[in-house]
């Protein structure tokens, strides 16, 4: 069996360029803007979320004085972050808004290319980054990460497909839609090669620019299967009764994390961890995940993963 590490990575910016940008800021104080776009979204407060005065008192003074928590994200990636009816919404968006409200602040989400989010946070251009970021992907080392959800690879098929595949081993001879820039592309290429070595038909892989295109392809019957994070597949199946999903055996569960910049020290990341834990304990977190049809990956405990030091020589 072919094994592969699974990542949602959009290759807009190479890791080395992100490290160079952070080194530039840290060592020389130069100014840099890391793949951010002009779009910003101000979200509506969530009902039932109240300020915790004790947690608010621990917010670094420059952030607390501004009254605005700036959060980097990259849509479209329903159900986590996407725009509909002119509003940014999704599970990540509501979680970020709830964090801001708990700290007595407003949330402002700014659009940043996915592979630049942790660097954007690490260079203090945004206070947090929330965008279905894997805590084990290369760019995650640039910022402290607070884990809050677990996901893995999911497959979605249309009920109309005969002999629909429900595992990686049964994909031979089928067509599959996958978002470009993800490691799921590499995984499907590996399995297609294995199919041919086994004397079977290869997998027909259709790469799409964004995730909604892949979803539309399987809904409209242009492909037999779609591969994506389990958050995406579970959400689409909940919305579309003509779809069914499966989680291939052997694919690892991995953590989504909130990027927290090291600029304000480890205490800032620890505070965000305690805010997320507060939202888990009071039921707000579960309400968000259930509202977006993704309770399967909920966690009981948020944890901090410290940033790895970046040196000028790397």
BELURUR-V69214 format. One record per backbone hydrogen bond with DSSP energy under -1.0 kcal/mol. CO is the residue of the C=O (numbers start at 1). NH is the residue of the N-H. If there is no record, write none. Layout:
BEGIN
<<CO	NH> <CO	NH>>
END
This chain:
BEGIN
<<7	183> <10	12> <14	18> <15	19> <16	20> <17	21> <18	22> <19	23> <20	24> <21	25> <22	26> <23	27> <24	28> <24	30> <33	35> <35	113> <39	111> <41	109> <46	49> <52	56> <53	57> <55	58> <56	59> <60	64> <61	65> <63	67> <67	106> <69	108> <70	127> <70	128> <71	110> <72	130> <73	112> <77	80> <77	81> <79	91> <80	92> <80	93> <81	77> <82	89> <84	87> <87	84> <89	82> <90	94> <91	95> <92	96> <93	97> <94	98> <95	99> <96	100> <97	101> <98	102> <99	103> <100	105> <101	104> <102	52> <106	69> <108	71> <109	41> <110	73> <111	37> <113	116> <114	117> <116	120> <117	121> <118	122> <119	123> <120	125> <121	124> <128	72> <129	259> <133	257> <134	137> <137	140> <138	141> <139	142> <140	143> <141	308> <144	260> <145	305> <146	258> <149	256> <151	254> <152	230> <154	228> <155	246> <156	226> <157	244> <158	161> <168	171> <171	174> <174	204> <175	225> <176	206> <177	227> <178	208> <179	182> <182	185> <183	187> <184	188> <185	189> <186	190> <187	191> <188	192> <189	193> <190	194> <191	195> <192	196> <193	197> <194	198> <195	200> <196	199> <204	176> <206	178> <208	180> <210	214> <211	215> <212	216> <213	217> <214	218> <215	219> <216	220> <217	222> <217	223> <225	177> <226	156> <228	154> <229	233> <230	234> <231	235> <232	236> <233	237> <234	238> <235	239> <236	240> <240	243> <242	159> <244	157> <246	155> <248	251> <254	151> <255	135> <256	148> <258	146> <259	129> <260	144> <262	265> <265	268> <266	270> <267	271> <268	272> <269	273> <270	274> <271	275> <272	276> <273	277> <274	278> <275	279> <276	280> <277	281> <278	282> <279	285> <283	287> <284	288> <285	289> <286	290> <287	291> <288	292> <289	294> <290	293> <295	298> <297	150> <303	147> <305	145> <311	314>>
END
